[in-house]
């Protein structure tokens, strides 16, 4: 069966087996229980019907968000504090939250997450549950509140705001005992009730030492998550048990195939989270599989906190471009850390590089060469699904952007991008998972027609967008 269309791809929602067929076998869910009795076909059909929540979808659509590691470590020149630091050490000389927000908005970020409390336990807000906070610092004579200033600046500018609250606390005396859960929830409640809308709540998993080991079986993770969802129902929770998962490294690298559907038991560092093989293994154990998308976190500098000696070690433009394409172009959200300096400002070196990256991306994605393409879609039962894009004339490109309609699930398991040479189709790129967004880079190709060929899928494959670009041929900073 064949369907011919002649519409701009910018308005396209292609359902490769001829638009969206009726769902005869049930509803779309955020999680599904697998069974050892499930056949392979039943397993992959279930996986193909798992979809994101509204919060997860809104989070994924941001694509590019910022971290700001700022706190006691900024002034002690450390990455991990020990909790014994004197609050008087915290004293930014020119803190300007609006400067942070201005730089980040100009660079294209959609959200900013602040380390409200790192592992040393020092709080950037005047928590009533500890004296280890800004209220006992010389900054603003103890009357300051970094979280408040930043939340207000973000909300004024329309930038989404998130908070990081380290579960590991090297200062608090109750840490390592059940009573710490009440302490932690009290601080979480302060952050999620006093500072307006919060879009992401970040629970880190770092730690070491005797008390940290004691705490592993005591953390009330579900209680933390329930409180976060109760107080900020529009927010996503970052944690392996939450709504958004860690990609498994801090180098800015996603997997070649990043699956948004994963079993409830997985290893964050496993090179394969949700392939067909992993789903079959999960079914043998009777596990739940759920929508759990990846967040790629990395820092613009070698460290997470500001260190003056790293001023000349900001990542190069070429490295940031690679990270962007790998993360955003690999079905993940990029969380890039930009640590404010001791003045309380985003450093000029970081700001300059961020603007260079924004300029490069704007130039790269300025002209979609497939915008006015005519479309030919075909599907064979049990065979490949194909969609052809007639560009109208030979065009040269080296980037292809493909998106699935993830409101209907992540379904494509293998696909090819082919170019027409006048006589035959020749593959120029291939991949497995697509998901929200997949960006392919390859050597420049000149052709009047291209096609996407899906050779394996979990259910009726759906594509929501297809774009082609020619990246600017400009030198990047070494």
N, C-alpha and C positions, 0 to 999 in steps of 0.2 A: 504494500500500500504506500502511496506517495502523496505528500501534501506540498504544494507550491505556495510560497508566500513572497510578497514584495513589499516589505515594510522596513523602516530604519531599525538597525539593531539596537539603538538606544532605548527603544520601546519594547524590545523583544522579551517575552517569556516563553522559551521553547520547551515544550514537553515532548521529548524525542519519540515517544510512541504515540504520537498524534494527540497533542494537548493532554490535559489532565483527565485520565480515565476515572470512572467511578471507583471508589474504594470499596470493593465488595467484601473485604475480609476484616473490617474493623476500623478502629480509630487510631489517630496518631497520638503517641504518648511521649513523655519525657524520659521514662524508664520502662523496661520490660523484663520480666523474669524468663530466663531460658531454662530448658529442661533437658536432662539426658536423653529423653525420648524424642526430642526434636530432630527432624531430618536436617540435612545441610540446607535444603531449600527453605525450610521453615525458619531456621536460624537467621539466614541472611534477609529473609522477608521481614522478620521482626526487627532486625537492625535497621533496615531501610525505612521503617515507620517511626523511628525515634526522632523527635524534633526538639529544638530549643524552646525554653520558656521565653516569654516576652522580654524578661530581664536579660537573659543570655543573648538573645538576638540583638537587643539595643547595645549591649556591651560589645559584641562582635563588630557591629557596624561602625564603632568608633575607630577601629583599626590601629590607632597610633596614640598612645597615652604616655604620660610622664610620671616619673618617680622623683621625689626630692628627699634624699637622705640628708638630714640636717639635725643637729642636736649637740650633745656633749662631746661626741667624737670629733666634731668640727673644730673644737677648741683644744682638744688634747692630742690631735694629730694621730688618732687611732681608728681602727675599723671596728673593734669590739672593746667596749669599756668594761670595767669590772664592778661597777656599781658603788665604788667608794669615792668617786670624784666629788669635789666640792662644788655645789651649785653656783658658787661665785665665779667659777671659770666661764660660765655661759654669759657672754656679753657682746652680742653683735653690735657693731658701731653705726650701721646705717640700714638696718633691716627694712626692706620695702617689698611687701608681698605683691603689690601691683606691678613692680618691675619684673618679678618672676612670671606673673600671669601675662604681661605684655610680650615678653620674649617667647614664651611657650605658645601663645596664640599666633604670633607672627610665624612661628616655625611649623604650625599646623596641628599641634596637639589638641586633643578633645577632652582630656581629663588630667588632673594632677592629684597624685597620692602623696601625702606627707607622712614621714615617720614620726608620728605623734609620741611614741615611746619606743626606743630601741632596747637592745638587750641589757643595757646598763640601768634601765629603770627610770631614767630621768625623763620627766614629762614636759612637753612643750606647751602644756596648758596648766592652769593652776588647779590641779586635781585636789579635791578635799580629802582624798584618801592617802596622801603621802606628802611629806615635806620635801621630797627629792624632785623639785620642779622649778619652773621659771619664777614662781612666787618668792623663792629664796635666792634669786639671782640679782645682780646689779642692773640687769637690763630693765629699763623703764622703772627703776626703783622697786622691782618686784611686782609691778602692776601690769606687766605685759602678758599677752596670750598669743603665741604664734599661730596656733590652730584657728583662733577667731579671726585674726587679721587675714590669714590665707583663705579661709572659708568665705569671708566677705568679699575679698578680691575676686575669687573664682565666680561666686554667684553674681556679682555685679557685671562681670565680663561674659557670662554665659559659658564658662568653662566648668565642666563637671568636676566634682570634688570627692576625693577618697581618703581614707585614713588607714594607716598601718599601726597596729598595736601589737608589739612583740609579746607572745605568750611567755617567753623566757625572760625572767626578771632577776638580775643578779644583785639587786639592791633590796627588794622586798623580803622581809623576814619570814613571811608565811610561805614563800616559794618552796616547793618540795613537800608541802602538806596539803590535805584536802581544803583547808581554809583559804588557800590561794584562789580557788575558783570564785569565791564570793568577791574577793578583792578585784580580780580581773573583770568580772562581770560589772562591778560597780564603776570601774574606769571605762569600760566599753559603753555602759549606759550614759555616762557623761558625754562621751564623744558623739554618740548617736542621737542625743536629745538636745544638745545646746548649740549646735553649729549648722542648723538647716539641713538641706538635703545632702545625703551622702550616697554616692553611686557605686562605690566599691569598698569593701572591708577586707583588709589584707591581714591574714594570719600566717606569720612566718613559722617555719619548722625548725629553725636553727637552735643549737644548744650543745653544751658539753658539761661534764662534771658530775659529782655525786648527786646534788639536788636535782639536776636536770633528769638524771636517770630515775630518781625516785618519782618524779612528776609524770613520767610517761604513761603510767597506768591510772593517773589521777585526773588528768585534764578532762574537763567536761566539754568536749568538743561540740557535741550535739546541743548542749545548753548555750554555748557561745553562738552557734549558728542560729538557733531558734530566737535568741535575743536580737541578733542583727536583723533577721528577717521581720521580726515583730516591730522593731523601732524604725527600720528603714526598708519597707516592703519593696521598694523599687531597686534596691541594691543587689549586686552579686557579691558572693563571698569567695575570696581566693583561698583555697586549701584543697588538698587531695580529696577531702570528704565534702567539699563545698560545691559551688556552682562553676568554678573556673579552676583549672589545674596548672601546676608548674610544668614547663616543657621538659625539665630534667637537667638543665645546665644553666650557667650564667654567662655563656659566651655569645649569646644572640643567635643560636643555631636551633632551627626546628628540624624535624625529621623529613626525609624525602617524601614520605606519605604521613601526613598528620591527620589522624582520625578523630572526629569529634564524638564518636560513639565508642565508649570504653567499658570493660567489665568493672564491677565494683572493687575487685581486687586486682591491682596492677602495680608495677614498679615505675615510678616517675622517670627513671633513667633507662628503661627498656627501649631499645631501638624500634620496637614494634608494639604499639599500644592497642590497636583495634582492627587488624587485618582479618580476613576471613578465617585464617588459621587460628588466630587468637579467640575469635568468637566461637569456633567449634570447641576449643579447649574450655572456654567458659561454660558452654552448654553442658559439657561432661560433668562439671562441678555444680550445675544448677544455679549459676550466678545470675545476678541482676546486671543488665547492661543499661547504660544511661548516657544522656547527652552531657559531655564534660569537655568543653573546648580548651585549647592550650593558650597560655600566656607566655610569651618569650621575654624574659627580663634580662637586661644587661645594662652596663654603665657606660657613659660616654668617656669615662676615664678608667685607668686600671683599678682604682678603688671605688667604693660606694660612697664614702664621705669625702669632702674636699680636703686635699693636701696640696699645699703650695708647690711642693716639688714636682707635682704632676701637671702643672700649668702648661708645660710643653709636651704633654703626653695624651692630649685629647685625641680620640680616634680620628683617623683620616676620613676624608669625604668618601673615598672608594670603599673603605671598610664599613662605614655607615650605610652606604648604598647597598652593599651586599647583605648586611643585616636586615635592612628594610625589605628587600626582595625575598629573602629567605623566610622572614617572619610573616609580614603582611601578605606576601605573595605565596605563602605556604599554609594557608588556612589557620593562622594564629593572629593574636593581637600582640603588637610590639609595645613593651613597657620599657622605655628608655630612661635611665636614671641621669639626672642633671643636678649634681650636688651644689647648693649655694655655698659661697665662701664665708670667711669669718666676718666680713662686713654685713652679711645677711643679704647678699645679692648674687644673682647668677653671674658667674665670672665672664668677662669679655671674651675669653678664648672659646668657652663653650657656646656662648651666644652666637659668635661669628660662624662657628662650624654648623650650628643648627640652621642658620639662615642660608648657608651654602647648600645644605641638604635640601631645604625647602625649594630653593631656586632650581636645583637639578631635577627634583621630582616634578615641579610645575612645568618645566620645559619638556621633560620626558613624556608626560601625559597630557600635553596641550592639545594634540590633534589625534583623534581616534580615526584611523584610516578605514575602519570597517563601519563607520557611522551610517553611511548611506547604502550599504551593501544589500543586494537582493538575496533572498534566502530560499534554499531548497532543502526540505527536510524529508528523510525517509527512514523507515524502520522495518526490519524483517523479524517475524516471530522466531525466537531462539537464535537470532543472528545479530550482526552489528546494527547499531543505530547511527545514522549519519546526518549531519547538517552542513550544507555547502553555503559558502558566502561568496557571491559574485561581486567583486570590487568595482566592476565596470571598466577598469583599465589596469595595466600592470602597476603595482605599487611595491615599494621596498619597505620592509619592516624587520625588526629583530626582537620584538616583544609581543607576546600574546597574553591577554588577560581573559580568564574564563571563570564564571561563577555559576554555582548551582543554586537552585531555589531551596535554601535550607529550611524554609518554613515547612517543606515537605520531606525533609530529611537529607542525609548525606548518602548518596547512592552509588555514584560512579566509582568503580574499582580499577578500571584500566581504560585509557583513552590515547588516541594519537592525533596529532595535528599534521595534516597533509597539505602539500602545495601542488598546484596543477602546472605542468611544464609544457602544455599544449597538446600532449599526447596521452599522458598518464599522470596518476597521483603519486607523489613521492613524500614519504614521512620526513618531517623536519624536527619533530619533538614528540615526546611521549611522557605519560605520567600515570599514576595510580589514583590516589585520592585527589579530589578537587575541593569540595566543601564550599565555604563562604567565598573564598577567592584563591585562585591559583594563577601566578604570573610566571610565564615561561620566557627565558632568555636564550637566544641562539644567534648564530651568525646571520648577517643580513640576507634576506630572501626577497627576490623580485618575482611577482606572479600576479595574474589577474583574478585568481580564485584560490580559496583555501577551504578546508573542511575539517570539522571535528568528528572523529570516529570513535564512538564508545563501543568497546569490545567486551566489557564485563561490567555488570551492574547488579546491585542488590534488589532493585525494584525498577519500575519504569523510570529511566533516568530523566532528570529535569535540569535544563540550563536556563539561567535567568539573564545572562549577559555574556557578550563576546566582544572584545576590543583588540585592535592591533595598533602598534606604535613603532616609531623609529626613534631610538634614544639619541640625545644630542652627542655629537662627537667632540667632546671637550675634555681637556686634561683635568684630572682630579688631583687634589693635594696628596703628596706622598705620605 
